[in-house]
Amino acid sequence: MAFTAKDVQALREKTGVGMMDCKKALVESDGDMDKAIDFLREKGLAAATKKAGRIAAEGVVLAYNDEDKKIGVIVEVNSETDFVAKNAEFQSFVLDVAKTIAQNNPADVDALLEQNLFGSDRKVIENLQDKILSIGENLKIRRFERVEGTVASYVHGGGSVGVMVRFDTDDKTANVEEFKAMGRDIAMQIAAMNPQFLDESAVPQETIQHEKEILIAQIKEDEKMKNKPEKVLEGIVSGKIAKFCKEVCLMEQEFVKSTDHSSVAKYVKDTAAQLGSEIKVLGFTRFAKGEGLEKKEDNFADEVASMMK
């Protein structure tokens, strides 16, 4: 029985097994889909499929910086338990995934899965399936970002939060220790303070308008405030909007590591003056492990009871 590329893709979607293994299974089963699935199960490859539906919200965020090629990568790979996230085999795999992203520049996670893993002649998806089988948990490459240029990065708490910051400066400045220290400090600021925007100009007008509407509604509910002159109220709203921007915009935030600089923007300006160069923060990426994912809620009593049955 003949089979097509669509059959190979369909088998992959059903089993979660790599394309080459699916093709081999269809060859061995003469194109019969059910027999191909049995073939993969017998080989132990399709065992990973059973784990694919399990919640993977632990894992690590890793930031990788290839300074020679001026490429930065931040990637999140999830596991089911924090214990596995600390596994050396798992961490080595995540690093190889980051190097693959840096080297091949895939468009998205699906494209990444079809690339050969760094240091391997097999695809990322095939190596991922191997790890699922050997480690015994569902693993997922969730997201990544790759940038070219001068980058500083920081990973907190063994991979709970990762940050990558992009700068515009000359190569000489980028290699100076004072610049590298500044870059790391700013990445740590982002990890700790979780700004939503780079600066005030990056805040969408609809966000500002939404905040104004909330503030106006609050004023109307305040007996002491609602009868004040319109200009006074406008001034109060403007002041509160400025405070809001100072909280959510990186460059306007107070620099938490030292009081020597009134803001992150001032810290960058002071460092540039010290080094006699131009430094501009272009943007940043912050990944928090498992953010937005459904977490598995374990009931210890139920778990013990199930083990006793």
Buried (B, 14 or more C-beta within 10 A) or exposed (E): EEBEEEBBEBBBEBBBBBBBBBBBBBEBBEBBBEBBBBBBBEBEBBBBBEBBEEBBBBBBBBBBBBEEEBBBBBBBBBBBBBEBBBBEEBBEBBBBBBBBBBBBBBEEBEEBBBBBBBEEEBBBBBBBBBBBBEBEBBBBBBBBBBBEEBBBBBBBEEBBBBBBBBBEBEEEBBEBEEBBEBBBBBBBBBBBBEBEBBBBEBBEEEBBEEBBEEBBEEBEEEEEEEEEEEEEBEEBBEEBBEEBBBEBBBBBBBBEEEEEBEBBBBBBBBBBEEBEBEBEBBEBBBBBBBEEBEEEEEEEEEEEEEEEE
